[in-house]
Amino acid sequence: MDFEEIWDKIVECLIPKLEKNEGLYIFARRRAKFEGWLKVELCEMLYKNNDISVETVVNNGKRIDITFTDWAVEIKTANTSYKYENVEWVNESLSYNVKSIIKDIEKLKETNYNNKGILFIVFPCETNNKYWKKHIEKIKKHIEKINKQFELNFKDFKFQKDIPGKEIPGIVYFVKISNPMKM
């Protein structure tokens, strides 16, 4: 499977689940993370054509969330402290989440897989949020240090998009960070 095929599956299969799942809405409203659910859904999406493993131990002794064919994929959910209607406010720094995404990128760098990717969801947030723009630029600059040929796709979505007045915005990112990554 190539990067675009995986992205198409994310758009066709995963995003509709994010938008309609009432349980995820409860998580989003409380700014609670849901990486475990995301791993299960990604495995289900990719399983039909691939031999999938979860929590694969790689050569450096670290675990990769999902591996299949020649792919290693890390998964993150990043909750923001940005104020949005329908979302309980918490005073948590997004900086920790950004550091965690960068840490996973570093972990991928050390693997022998030809195709390395990270799937992350940022919520509540929209791509035009001026504060988020600074964070995504930091992530991109870090990836560029590893490989200038990376590919990045993203799409805005809304938890409970069909219920006016209850929507909570989020963004799905999928980034391919392939070789040459060994330094």
BAKOLMI-393549 format. One record per residue (C-alpha): residue number from 1; x, y, z; residue in one letter. Coordinates in Angstrom, 3 decimals, always signed. Example, Ala and Ser with C-alpha at 12.3 -4.5 7.8 and 13.67 -1.06 7.14 Angstrom:
<sites>
SITE num        u        v        w residu
SITE   1  +12.300   -4.500   +7.800      A
SITE   2  +13.670   -1.060   +7.140      S
</sites>
This chain:
<sites>
SITE num        u        v        w residu
SITE   1   +0.000   +0.000   +0.000      M
SITE   2   +1.292   +3.443   -0.790      D
SITE   3   +0.843   +6.696   +1.105      F
SITE   4   -2.086   +7.948   -0.987      E
SITE   5   -3.960   +4.640   -0.666      E
SITE   6   -3.653   +4.804   +3.102      I
SITE   7   -4.741   +8.452   +3.102      W
SITE   8   -7.770   +7.602   +0.954      D
SITE   9   -8.769   +4.917   +3.478      K
SITE  10   -8.393   +7.426   +6.314      I
SITE  11  -10.661   +9.907   +4.520      V
SITE  12  -13.223   +7.301   +3.397      E
SITE  13  -13.341   +5.085   +6.486      C
SITE  14  -11.858   +6.781   +9.539      L
SITE  15  -13.089  +10.366   +9.289      I
SITE  16  -16.786   +9.368   +8.997      P
SITE  17  -16.371   +7.322  +12.204      K
SITE  18  -14.762  +10.290  +13.962      L
SITE  19  -17.669  +12.478  +12.865      E
SITE  20  -20.483  +10.171  +13.931      K
SITE  21  -19.255   +8.210  +16.968      N
SITE  22  -21.114   +9.472  +20.039      E
SITE  23  -18.553   +7.925  +22.383      G
SITE  24  -15.756   +9.897  +20.724      L
SITE  25  -17.825  +13.053  +21.099      Y
SITE  26  -17.866  +12.433  +24.862      I
SITE  27  -14.067  +12.045  +24.798      F
SITE  28  -13.611  +15.181  +22.674      A
SITE  29  -15.907  +17.205  +24.908      R
SITE  30  -13.689  +16.290  +27.893      R
SITE  31  -10.458  +16.632  +25.844      R
SITE  32   -9.726  +12.975  +26.627      A
SITE  33   -7.368  +11.054  +24.352      K
SITE  34   -8.473   +8.000  +22.397      F
SITE  35   -5.324   +6.479  +20.872      E
SITE  36   -6.363   +2.915  +21.737      G
SITE  37   -9.608   +3.282  +19.777      W
SITE  38   -7.706   +4.867  +16.902      L
SITE  39   -5.284   +1.917  +16.728      K
SITE  40   -8.176   -0.552  +16.585      V
SITE  41   -9.908   +1.398  +13.815      E
SITE  42   -6.718   +1.753  +11.775      L
SITE  43   -6.072   -1.987  +12.079      C
SITE  44   -9.604   -2.738  +10.905      E
SITE  45   -9.186   -0.370   +7.930      M
SITE  46   -5.900   -1.902   +6.814      L
SITE  47   -6.428   -5.541   +7.775      Y
SITE  48   -8.149   -6.729   +4.598      K
SITE  49   -5.018   -6.450   +2.468      N
SITE  50   -2.192   -6.587   +4.974      N
SITE  51   -0.535   -8.646   +7.658      D
SITE  52   -0.777   -6.256  +10.594      I
SITE  53   +1.045   -6.289  +13.923      S
SITE  54   +0.533   -3.979  +16.893      V
SITE  55   +3.070   -2.837  +19.442      E
SITE  56   +5.881   -4.297  +17.328      T
SITE  57   +9.256   -4.303  +19.040      V
SITE  58  +11.856   -2.944  +16.626      V
SITE  59  +15.646   -3.152  +16.503      N
SITE  60  +16.140   -0.421  +19.103      N
SITE  61  +13.877   -2.221  +21.617      G
SITE  62  +11.127   +0.385  +21.312      K
SITE  63   +7.548   -0.396  +20.288      R
SITE  64   +5.880   +0.840  +17.121      I
SITE  65   +2.088   +1.197  +17.314      D
SITE  66   +1.228   -0.545  +14.023      I
SITE  67   +3.353   -2.304  +11.415      T
SITE  68   +2.290   -3.928   +8.156      F
SITE  69   +4.050   -4.979   +4.960      T
SITE  70   +6.845   -2.393   +4.795      D
SITE  71   +5.193   +0.269   +6.960      W
SITE  72   +5.753   +1.421  +10.544      A
SITE  73   +3.052   +3.807  +11.799      V
SITE  74   +2.879   +5.718  +15.057      E
SITE  75   -0.441   +7.107  +16.299      I
SITE  76   -1.154  +10.116  +18.498      K
SITE  77   -4.120  +12.136  +19.665      T
SITE  78   -3.225  +15.667  +20.744      A
SITE  79   -5.681  +17.623  +22.848      N
SITE  80   -5.385  +21.398  +22.875      T
SITE  81   -6.370  +23.940  +25.508      S
SITE  82   -7.966  +26.214  +22.900      Y
SITE  83  -11.381  +27.471  +23.932      K
SITE  84  -14.284  +26.050  +21.936      Y
SITE  85  -17.987  +25.893  +22.550      E
SITE  86  -19.199  +22.487  +23.838      N
SITE  87  -15.725  +21.622  +25.192      V
SITE  88  -14.705  +21.693  +28.826      E
SITE  89  -11.776  +24.018  +29.285      W
SITE  90   -8.582  +22.664  +30.777      V
SITE  91   -5.278  +24.367  +31.322      N
SITE  92   -2.976  +21.870  +29.625      E
SITE  93   -0.109  +22.778  +27.374      S
SITE  94   -0.162  +21.570  +23.786      L
SITE  95   +3.628  +21.731  +23.878      S
SITE  96   +3.739  +18.337  +25.632      Y
SITE  97   +1.670  +16.779  +22.837      N
SITE  98   +3.869  +18.331  +20.153      V
SITE  99   +6.977  +16.985  +21.905      K
SITE 100   +5.342  +13.554  +22.023      S
SITE 101   +4.651  +13.658  +18.263      I
SITE 102   +8.275  +14.650  +17.614      I
SITE 103   +9.464  +11.865  +19.929      K
SITE 104   +7.463   +9.333  +17.886      D
SITE 105   +8.977  +10.721  +14.683      I
SITE 106  +12.424  +10.177  +16.207      E
SITE 107  +11.427   +6.620  +17.135      K
SITE 108  +10.371   +5.953  +13.526      L
SITE 109  +13.682   +7.327  +12.277      K
SITE 110  +15.492   +4.493  +14.042      E
SITE 111  +13.497   +1.664  +12.426      T
SITE 112  +14.468   -0.343   +9.338      N
SITE 113  +11.071   +0.030   +7.650      Y
SITE 114  +11.183   +1.736   +4.263      N
SITE 115   +7.874   +3.499   +4.849      N
SITE 116   +7.354   +5.356   +8.099      K
SITE 117   +4.302   +7.357   +8.964      G
SITE 118   +2.592   +9.115  +11.792      I
SITE 119   -1.150   +9.555  +12.066      L
SITE 120   -2.237  +12.177  +14.544      F
SITE 121   -5.458  +13.918  +15.437      I
SITE 122   -5.492  +17.387  +16.987      V
SITE 123   -8.642  +18.477  +18.841      F
SITE 124  -10.379  +20.759  +19.503      P
SITE 125   -8.731  +22.696  +16.722      C
SITE 126   -9.086  +23.997  +13.188      E
SITE 127   -6.307  +24.384  +10.624      T
SITE 128   -6.712  +28.159  +10.581      N
SITE 129   -6.041  +28.475  +14.334      N
SITE 130   -3.113  +30.897  +14.579      K
SITE 131   -1.685  +29.164  +17.653      Y
SITE 132   -1.850  +25.703  +16.092      W
SITE 133   -0.114  +26.960  +12.947      K
SITE 134   +3.027  +27.612  +15.015      K
SITE 135   +2.976  +24.061  +16.381      H
SITE 136   +2.455  +22.332  +13.032      I
SITE 137   +5.307  +24.391  +11.557      E
SITE 138   +7.560  +23.186  +14.377      K
SITE 139   +6.618  +19.568  +13.574      I
SITE 140   +7.229  +20.098   +9.843      K
SITE 141  +10.631  +21.685  +10.465      K
SITE 142  +11.626  +18.727  +12.599      H
SITE 143  +10.577  +16.282   +9.872      I
SITE 144  +12.470  +18.292   +7.227      E
SITE 145  +15.683  +17.856   +9.236      K
SITE 146  +15.223  +14.104   +8.823      I
SITE 147  +13.915  +13.969   +5.274      N
SITE 148  +13.046  +16.896   +3.026      K
SITE 149  +10.955  +14.546   +0.846      Q
SITE 150   +8.195  +13.946   +3.409      F
SITE 151   +4.526  +13.918   +2.431      E
SITE 152   +1.813  +15.436   +4.611      L
SITE 153   -1.945  +15.275   +4.198      N
SITE 154   -4.533  +16.733   +6.545      F
SITE 155   -8.258  +17.219   +6.734      K
SITE 156  -10.523  +19.143   +9.075      D
SITE 157  -13.486  +17.270  +10.515      F
SITE 158  -16.040  +17.744  +13.280      K
SITE 159  -17.070  +15.376  +16.020      F
SITE 160  -20.898  +15.140  +15.788      Q
SITE 161  -20.887  +17.101  +12.524      K
SITE 162  -24.559  +16.329  +11.835      D
SITE 163  -25.848  +17.835  +15.078      I
SITE 164  -25.940  +21.639  +14.770      P
SITE 165  -24.589  +23.393  +17.842      G
SITE 166  -22.746  +20.319  +19.146      K
SITE 167  -19.848  +20.108  +16.688      E
SITE 168  -16.289  +20.000  +17.995      I
SITE 169  -13.549  +20.662  +15.408      P
SITE 170  -10.530  +18.463  +14.859      G
SITE 171   -7.815  +17.842  +12.288      I
SITE 172   -6.496  +14.500  +11.036      V
SITE 173   -2.877  +14.447   +9.839      Y
SITE 174   -1.032  +11.644   +8.091      F
SITE 175   +2.656  +12.173   +7.401      V
SITE 176   +4.972   +9.882   +5.462      K
SITE 177   +8.564  +10.083   +6.599      I
SITE 178  +10.460   +7.607   +4.463      S
SITE 179  +14.109   +6.785   +3.959      N
SITE 180  +16.666   +8.247   +3.869      P
SITE 181  +16.204   +8.539   +7.622      M
SITE 182  +19.346   +6.904   +8.939      K
SITE 183  +21.823   +9.551   +9.964      M
</sites>
